[in-house]
């Protein structure tokens, strides 16, 4: 049998096992009960990317930038009004360049009781960066969000959920309480680094509970929003109902420039109404969920 000398099937066990165990899921942190005896925790989040994915890719002409501008100009005010009406706190993961481009947006999130958390500098792809560059951008981003929100961020969502071999070490170095970029469970868990507990909580994400896979659009490829918004709403409702039945966490990731269009925001409005109608859901920021599960875990 022939093949590349460095083909994975040629690796010794310590090599493939080492890759797998570099960042791993540790103990489950699902608490026995949620605050106030609530049956399910609900963590709603928005990645306020705006123009940054286009800028990251060097797409500097007006078309892509205008689509991102919609997020800040139109969608964010709509979303904040919707959250205010439902009395729902949310977590906003904000690239620093988005914060710098849209003066006052981060301050408004904080003033209205929402969490502001890290989401890179310019929506960079961490796995393409040297560890020193990833570190520099994370530190710069933290400084920007701290200055604009008045509070040092305690959590990270990597841009595009792109988690490098250095990311967890940097999360620990910065003293962050949590990450929300990985997918090893439905419920909160502790992250292990090379087999050792880190104390960092993972609030896991999933493409099922993200708006982009359903509504993504690229006019130059076959990417189209084939799923009707109300069908997406049904999927998310089923996800919530199952989380509630398990007494666990329902976490949802959205993007203002994606979910903030009229026919899609109706779906979020209806979903929040359904959740509130159960009477036993705890709406919380990601930071509040993490604080609770850590306190419960002792």
Secondary structure as UniProt FT lines:
FT   TURN            5..6
FT   HELIX           8..10
FT   HELIX           13..21
FT   STRAND          23..28
FT   HELIX           35..37
FT   STRAND          40..47
FT   TURN            50..51
FT   HELIX           52..56
FT   TURN            57..58
FT   HELIX           62..70
FT   HELIX           71..75
FT   HELIX           76..86
FT   STRAND          91..94
FT   HELIX           96..101
FT   TURN            103..104
FT   HELIX           105..111
FT   TURN            112..113
FT   STRAND          115..118
FT   HELIX           126..128
FT   HELIX           131..149
FT   STRAND          155..156
FT   HELIX           159..161
FT   TURN            165..166
FT   HELIX           167..173
FT   TURN            174..175
FT   STRAND          178..179
FT   STRAND          189..193
FT   TURN            194..195
FT   STRAND          196..202
FT   HELIX           207..209
FT   HELIX           212..215
FT   TURN            219..220
FT   HELIX           229..246
FT   STRAND          249..254
FT   HELIX           256..259
FT   HELIX           262..277
FT   STRAND          281..283
FT   HELIX           286..297
//
